[in-house]
Amino acid sequence: MEKEKILSAIESHNEYKSDIAEAELVELGEKIIIVKFEGNFCFSCCMDEYFIDLVYEFKKMGIEAEFKDFQKVEDKSFIAEYESK
């Protein structure tokens, strides 16, 4: 995977979503992308939508990736895992 494309997708995501959930690349492996999200999340239903939105930004950059899972790491901080196809 091209790190520059991943970072561009995250930057694009942050342009529109940083007031709610700002993303930051944590780890980039051969097939795995780990992204940290921080912000003022709404904890109602569809919590995973914050993380799924980044999949569409990846797609715009030509990266086929699937959202796998997320975990809360702090009060306003989550780690999301994506797998490239």
Secondary structure per residue as TSV (DSSP state, phi and psi in degrees):
chain	resnum	aa	ss	phi	psi
A	1	M	-	360.0	148.0
A	2	E	-	-90.9	118.2
A	3	K	H	-59.9	-37.4
A	4	E	H	-61.4	-39.7
A	5	K	H	-68.2	-39.4
A	6	I	H	-61.5	-46.9
A	7	L	H	-64.9	-36.2
A	8	S	H	-65.8	-39.6
A	9	A	H	-63.6	-42.5
A	10	I	H	-65.9	-41.3
A	11	E	H	-61.2	-43.6
A	12	S	H	-62.6	-43.4
A	13	H	H	-57.1	-45.4
A	14	N	H	-67.7	-28.2
A	15	E	H	-58.1	-36.3
A	16	Y	H	-101.3	-23.5
A	17	K	H	-119.8	-1.0
A	18	S	T	-61.5	-24.2
A	19	D	T	-70.7	-19.9
A	20	I	T	-109.9	-46.6
A	21	A	-	-151.6	100.0
A	22	E	E	-87.9	132.1
A	23	A	E	-101.7	150.2
A	24	E	E	-146.7	130.3
A	25	L	E	-66.8	129.9
A	26	V	E	-106.9	-43.8
A	27	E	E	-151.1	141.4
A	28	L	E	-131.4	112.3
A	29	G	-	-106.3	-169.5
A	30	E	S	-64.2	-41.0
A	31	K	S	-124.7	-8.8
A	32	I	E	-114.3	138.3
A	33	I	E	-122.4	124.8
A	34	I	E	-113.2	126.1
A	35	V	E	-128.1	134.6
A	36	K	E	-97.3	134.2
A	37	F	E	-116.7	131.9
A	38	E	E	-129.9	142.6
A	39	G	S	161.9	-168.4
A	40	N	-	-98.3	75.0
A	41	F	-	-70.3	148.0
A	42	C	-	-92.5	122.7
A	43	F	-	-93.5	28.6
A	44	S	S	-83.5	-163.2
A	45	C	S	-61.6	161.8
A	46	C	-	66.5	35.7
A	47	M	T	-56.1	-34.5
A	48	D	T	-68.7	-13.1
A	49	E	H	-60.4	-31.5
A	50	Y	H	-58.1	-37.5
A	51	F	H	-88.2	-34.2
A	52	I	H	-66.9	-32.4
A	53	D	H	-55.7	-32.6
A	54	L	H	-67.7	-27.8
A	55	V	H	-58.2	-39.8
A	56	Y	H	-68.9	-33.5
A	57	E	H	-69.2	-39.1
A	58	F	H	-59.0	-45.5
A	59	K	H	-60.0	-39.7
A	60	K	H	-60.1	-28.1
A	61	M	T	-91.9	4.1
A	62	G	T	84.2	18.0
A	63	I	-	-106.7	120.0
A	64	E	-	-90.5	111.8
A	65	A	E	-139.0	152.4
A	66	E	E	-120.1	133.0
A	67	F	E	-69.2	129.7
A	68	K	E	-105.2	-51.7
A	69	D	E	-167.8	166.5
A	70	F	E	-141.7	156.5
A	71	Q	E	-140.2	141.4
A	72	K	E	-76.7	131.6
A	73	V	E	-114.5	-24.9
A	74	E	E	-149.5	-178.0
A	75	D	T	-51.9	-49.7
A	76	K	T	-121.6	38.2
A	77	S	E	-143.3	133.9
A	78	F	E	-134.4	152.6
A	79	I	E	-112.8	129.0
A	80	A	E	-115.7	144.3
A	81	E	E	-115.5	135.4
A	82	Y	E	-125.2	149.4
A	83	E	E	-121.1	127.3
A	84	S	E	-77.5	149.2
A	85	K	-	-99.2	360.0
